Amino acid sequence: MKVFRTCLAVAIAGLISIGSVAAQQSAPPQDQQERAKTPEPVTGELISIAADTKTIVVKTAADKDMTFTYTDQTEIVGADKGAAGLATAKGSMVTVHYTMRGTANVAAKIEVKK
């Protein structure tokens, strides 16, 4: 009986240690996941603005067109009247700080350079 109790105690201790190791290897914290989805800012020429769908298109230095959506929370710097001022900034150089949400590029900050 004493041997049975000893074996049972060792087995329980082993299960507890396996559980704690598994818990330590869980998914990374939310802020680390967000950082992984935040690419480098994009700089290029603002070639298109669609206020009705809240999208802009930027032509990058690599001659690639990138589409971004913006929201009411997007910080817009350098354009008069915020998002409404983007319409007058067509052709200007912009830097877009954005995150990836699924397949969409969502602008967190748009800097218009004059």
N, C-alpha and C positions, 0 to 999 in steps of 0.2 A: 504494500500500500504506500509505503514511504517512497519507493522508486516511482510509482505512478504519479504521485504529487510532484515530485522533482521534475519528471518529464513534462507534466502539464504546465508547470511554472516556466520552464525553459521555452516551451512552445508558445505560450502567451507572450513572454518577453520578446521572442522573435517576431511575432505578428505585430506587436506594438512598434518595434524598431522599423519594420518594413513600412508600416503606415506613416511614420514620421518622415522617412526618407521620401516617400511618394508625395507627401504634402509639400515638402521643400522644393520639389521639382515641378510644381504646378505652373500654370501660365504666368508670363511676366505681368507686372502691374499695368494698369490701364495707361498710365502716362508713358511707359516704355512702348506700348503698342501704338499710341498716338504718334510718338516720335518716329516710329518706323514708317508711318503713313504720311509724314510731312517731308516732301522732297525739297530740294534747294529752290530758292526763288528763281523765277524766270524773268529775264529782261528782254524787251524787244519793242517793236513798233505796234501801237494800237491801231489795228486796221478795220475793226468793226465793233459796233455797239448795238445791241438789241435791248432796249429798255423794257419792252413788253415781256421778254423771257429772261431778263436780267442776265444776259450773257455778253461776254466780250471775246474777241479773237485777237491774239497777239502773234505777230510774225517774229520768230526768234532769230538770233544771229546765224543759226544753222539753216535758215530759210525754211523753217517748219512752222506751220500755223498751229497754234494751241488754243483751244476753247476753254474758257473759264466761266463758271456761274458765280454770281455774287448775291449776297443777301442783305437784308436791312442791317445786319450786324457787321458787315464788311467795312473795315476802316478804309476810307478813301482820302488820300493825302495829295495835295497839289492841284486838285480840280475844284473850281468854284462851285459851290452849292452841292458838294458831295456827289452822289451817283448821277444826279441830273447834269452835273458839269462834265461828266465823261463824254457826252455827245459833242461837246466843243473841243475835246482833247484828241479827236481822231487824227492820226498821223504823228502824235507825240510818242516819245519813248516812255515806257512804263516798266515798273518792276512789280511783279505779282507774287506775293507770298500766299501759298495755298496748301490745302490738304487734299488727300485722295479719299473720296467716299464712294466706295465701289469703283465704278469706272468714271465717275465725275470728278473734275478738278474744281474745287470750291475755294474761291478767293477769300482769304482772311484779311488781306491788306493789299490795296492797289496804290502804288506810288506813281504819280504823274510827274515826269520831269519836264520842266519848261525851258 
